[in-house]
Amino acid sequence: MKLHREILTPQMVQYDDFSSRGETQYLPYLMYFNRPDYRSEAINTDRLGFRISHGVDEQASVGSTLPDGPVRLLVGGSVPLGYGSTSDATTMASRLWTKHASSRPWLTYAGHCYNSTQELLLFLLYRHLLPPVEEVVILSGFNTLVMSRLVEMHRADQGPFYFCGEFFEQMEEVRARHRKTSRGFGRRAKPAVPSWPSPDEVRPELDDAIASAVDLVGRHLASWQVLAAATGARVSFVLQPMATWLRAEPAPEEKLIFDELDRISKLGTWEALYGDVSSVAAGQRYADALAPACERQGVRFVNLNPVLRAAVTDKSWLYVDRAHLTDEGNDIVAALLADQLGLS
């Protein structure tokens, strides 16, 4: 018997393959990035792992063909990457380029599971490949907030990243090998890094997690502004629309998929994993803290959740899971982005 997910969103099987942990592309500094030269009906990437964006009669990506003139960047994690869309042509960047803000080409500048640190580093590492950049639209927020709850994984005042437990565990093995070969006396081995997520970990209060996430986002936006000033690009931060930040009750198709995902998940239900940060009220508190942080950096801020809520009905099917959008969802969000940011 087929799952509702396979019937309603058959493209997700290809995304499962695309994001397979066994095929992860590990990179210096970034830790990991999208699979390069990936080919499927649903998603295609270039030699570096950037997703292909579509215009009316052309295509472009950071690691392949690029337009001659100024471009606009859609930056972030898996939502601006278009995770869940049925094709490259139906991603948010492609809908902006072909319909809603088509005066300039849009490039998808996003990595699966990325937080605000990785978004900034990705720009730094590949900026040299870009033509002049006119707009930087960062559609993000949730991953940084989720990671801010992992108090045991903070290192050197930097926030954790997805799969960081595996990294720290492997590095602990390297440290242990060096200890065995050391000739020093009286050295006391440090305790092993806890697994992630640690079963004994106490999550911080919501306001503390929000404060930590906002601090990281604010720091990175300051760096974005310094980098953008060299080219005159405008930087905007848009708090991504999440299904659970948008409305308390999902659309009928969404409920079928969400309930099923909870049943088949090996990690636990969404509520158990993310319930403390994913309610409508939590999303609003996060937005209320992000707005002044963006203002201090001179960055335009938009909380897209109430904007999207006002633009749809309770029965509008927008999500393939609680984070990622359907084709219709991508198109609606692209139109709202163009309107809210005054892009043509």
C-alpha positions, 0 to 999 in steps of 0.5 A, a space after each residue: 500500500 502506497 503512502 500518502 506522501 508517495 501519492 500526493 508528492 511523488 517527487 519527494 522520493 527523488 529528494 530522499 535520494 538527493 539528500 541521502 546521508 550516504 551520498 553527502 558532499 563534504 567540503 572544507 569550511 562549509 562542512 557539506 553542500 548539495 550533491 553536485 551534478 545531480 540529475 532527476 526530473 525534480 532537481 538538478 544541480 551544477 558541478 558545484 552543487 548549486 541548483 539550476 534556476 530557470 528564466 523564460 528562455 534561459 537557465 543559470 546557476 553559480 557553477 555553470 552558465 551565468 548572465 552577463 549583467 547584474 543578478 539577484 540571489 535567493 539565499 538560505 537553506 532547503 526552502 529557497 533551494 526549492 526542496 519539494 518542488 516538482 522541477 527546477 522551473 517551479 522553485 521560488 527563484 525560477 518563479 521570481 525570474 520568469 514571472 514575479 520579479 523578472 527584470 533581473 535573473 535570480 540565482 538559487 544560492 542555498 544549501 540543504 540544512 544550512 544555517 546562517 553561518 553556512 549561508 554567509 560562508 557559501 557566499 564568501 567561498 563562491 562570490 568570485 564566480 558571480 557577476 554583479 549582484 543587485 539584490 541579496 534576499 535571505 529567506 531563512 531563520 528556522 534552522 538557526 533557531 533549531 540549532 540554538 537549542 543544542 546547548 551542548 554543541 556550541 563551540 567557540 561561541 559559534 552555533 551548532 550545525 546539522 549533523 554536528 554530532 557526527 563531526 564532533 564524535 569523529 574528531 574525538 576519535 582523532 584526539 583519542 588516537 593522538 593521546 595514545 601516541 603522546 609521550 607526555 606524562 600526567 595528561 588527563 583525557 577530556 570527557 568524550 563529546 556527547 552524542 547529538 542529540 544528547 539524551 541528557 541535554 536540557 533544552 534552553 527556554 524558548 526566549 533563550 534559544 531565540 536570543 541565541 539565534 537572533 544574536 547569530 543572525 544579527 552578527 552574520 547580517 552585519 557581515 553581509 552588509 559589509 560584503 554587499 556595500 562593495 557592490 551596492 547590493 541591497 540585503 533583505 532578511 525574510 523569515 521563512 514561512 513554516 506550516 506550523 508558524 502559519 496556522 494551527 491547523 493544516 490544509 487537508 492534504 497537509 494533515 494527511 502527509 504530516 500525520 503520516 510523517 509522524 508515524 513513519 519517522 525514526 527520530 520521533 514526531 515533529 512535536 517531540 522534536 520541534 514543538 517548542 519552537 514551531 508553534 504560531 506563537 513561537 514564530 511570532 516571538 522569533 519575528 518580534 526579536 528579529 525585526 529590531 536586530 535587522 533594523 540595527 544592521 540596516 537590513 530590510 526585514 519581512 516576516 512572511 508568515 502573517 503575509 502568507 496567512 492573509 493571502 491564502 485560505 485554510 484549505 490552501 495546500 502549500 506544504 509537502 512537509 512542515 517546512 517545504 513548499 509545494 509548487 503552488 506554495 513556491 509561486 505564491 511566496 515568490 509573488 509575495 516576496 516581490 510585492 513586499 520587497 518592491 521588486 519588479 
